[in-house]
Amino acid sequence: AHSYAVSILSGSSKEEERWRRTEEAVQSMGGAIFGSALTTAVSCFLLLFCTIRIFVQFGVVILMITVLSCVFALVFLPAVLMTVGPCRGKREENPTQQAA
């Protein structure tokens, strides 16, 4: 079964493989990343209305970090992975190492 999977993957080009692997990663983890960022952003947004200045500053910093991290994880990183990301896992590249 393993050699069949390897032969299927070897038939596709590197660009197609990168696109497919990145798309799978974003589809499987994108919702969790976005949901986590959303709950963190909402809680930090509420800190913006505090009367204690340090809490407001803390809310601003965490909100900025959360938004930038989410944009990086869901926009920039997938674009980089589609361009120069890995094509196959290490196990698929060298099946002789699996027996060890």
N, C-alpha and C positions, 0 to 999 in steps of 0.2 A: 504494500500500500504506500510505503514511503517513496519508493522509486517512481510510482505513478504520479504522486504529488510533485516531485521534483521535475519530472518531464513536462508536466503542465506549466509549472512556473518558468521553466527554461524556454518555453515557447513564446512568452511575452517579452516585450522590450523592457529595458530598464525604466524608462519613463512611465510606462503603463503600470509596472510593478510598484514604483514609488507612489503613484497616484492612488492605486488601490489600497495599499497599506496605510497611507495617510488618511484616506477617506474612512477606512474601517476604524482607525484610532479616534478620529473626530466624532464619528457616529456613536461609538461605544462610550467615550468619556466626555464628549462635549456637553451633554445635558447635565452631568454631575458637576462639571467645572462651572458651568453657567449658574446652576442652582446654588452652589456654594458661594459664588461671588455675589449673587443677588441677595442672599440672606445676610452676608457680611456687609454689603453696601447699605441695606435698609437699616441695620442696627447702627452703623456709623452715621448715617444720615440723621438719625434721631439725636445723636450727640451734638450735631450742629446747633441745636436749639437750647443747649444747656447754658446756665448763667455763669458757670465756672469756666474761665478762659482755657485752662489746660485741657479740659474735656473737649472743648470745641476744636482746639488745635490737634488733639489726638484723633478726633473724628475726621478732620480734613486729611490728615496724613494717611490714616488707614483707608479712607475712601479712595484717595488717589492711588495708593498702592494696589488696592483691589481692582480698580478699573484698568490700570495699566497692565496688571498681571493677567487679567481675563482677556484683554485685547491681544497681548503677546501670545498667550496660550492657544487662543482660538483663531487668530488671524495670521500673525507673523510666523510663528513656529510651523504651522502646517504648510505655509508657502515655502519656507526654507526646506522642509522635509520633502516636498514634492519636487524641489529643484536638485538637491544634493543629498537627500536622505539615503539610508541603506536600502538595498534592493531585496535582500533575502536575509533570513536569520542564519546564525552560524551553523546550526545543525543541518540546514538544507544545503549549505555550500559544500560541506565535507561529510558525507554519510558514514565514512569509515571511523570517525571519532565517536559515533554514537555507541558502538559496541564496547568501548572502554568504560 
